[in-house]
Amino acid sequence: MTKPLLITDCDEVLLHMVVPFSEWLNEAHDIEFSMKGRDFANALTDRKTSEPVAPERIWELLGGFFDTEMHRQHPIAGAVNAITEIGKVADVAILTNLMDHRRDARAEQLANFGIAHPVYTNQGPKGEALKRIVEEYQPSVSLFIDDLPQHHGSVGEIVPDTWRLHMIGEPEVAPHFGCAHEAGNAHARIDQWDAALPWILERFSQGEPASPPQKAAA
């Protein structure tokens, strides 16, 4: 008999990322990180020039952070306990948007916190990657968690019978992104694991969603 399957993102869902990234930018590169509206591309400012950091430089900095600074990351409140409880009744897979050569480092990082589950890397929209994972596990029901609204749209298009939970566990980031639930691309928006855990377990008991999420009324 197959189990339910949780497929969850890592950064800002299981582990804090923006805050340690911003601390490193400040300490090592004299760069200020400040969310301005919902535009990550304009969040980095070089203090020496007072100019926004160019997009290609942002990608270089993100790569440098994940190559040398992942030790700065720590779990979102309640994440370790929730994943432990979910793992008693379901399979768990981590779907993280990192380059493939960083998969082992991510898996080791999470295992050190007690989250020892298979890690899958991806670049770009997550719908196709999630479809492959679901096909591999053949679960009784699947549920996807991510902090970025666009990934819920991608999963909704490609694997529509997967439950979708929009979660941004970092309070410094949560107010600056649109809600995938309000947009009709996720079944719920819950940013705290203590509230998300019972919701997830209830979805597992319900089976596949009977209908797609509805866009919130204006």
PyMOL commands that set and color helices and strands:
alter all, ss='L'
color gray80, all
select helices_A, chain A and resi 18-29+40-42+55-68+70-72+79-87+100-112+127-137+149-158+174-176+193-206
alter helices_A, ss='H'
color red, helices_A
select strands_A, chain A and resi 5-8+31-33+44-46+51-52+91-96+119-121+142-146+163-166+188-189
alter strands_A, ss='S'
color yellow, strands_A
deselect
rebuild
show_as cartoon
